[in-house]
Amino acid sequence: MHDFFPKTFPYTPGSAISGIVEAAGADAADFRKGDRVLGSVDGAFAEYGLTKANEWVPIPENLSFEAAASVKGGADSAWKALFSEGELKSGQTVLIHAAAGGSGQYAARLAKWKGAEVIGTASAAHLDFVKELGADQVIDDTTTSFETSVKDVDLVIDLAGGDTESRSWPVLKRGGTLVSLVRPPKVLKNTELQQNSIPAFRFAAIWKPSSA
């Protein structure tokens, strides 16, 4: 991973975090000692962290620290995948792989909020949960090949990895987008599809190490 995320030792991993403000500087007037906050800090696995005030927001009263800590990593990644890279719009269709996972469940909710039609893949134990998130269609990816029942989607969010990416290209409509959060999409796959007279697609990657 050093080629992608160079680090020097000693190194403390982690970035997404929730916690309590211990002290606030003069330029952090919106925060006071004792405030519950969520955000990001380099070395989030440490007991204390130092960061800029604009990296933090207050935690809503009804949200636990555990749930709040997932927002930066899960919701932030989902937002970027759907809207910054995927450019999802109301009325479009999105296929979300691993929709019950940390980023997947945020992606499903955000896509429904945007007014998109949501298709989610998950294991049998999580199908009901994905339905509760608002998915219009759920697929048990342990027993069903999603490509046999899905076609002409505008956007694929790949949170599963493996051969999911290669199996996802054919379900995209012309001009559709595949966004991967697990690895850079293979450029060769897009080329191969074009050579086989399948319409061109757009692809992007929001790739991060598992410790982020």
Disulfide bonds with the S-S distance in Angstrom:
none
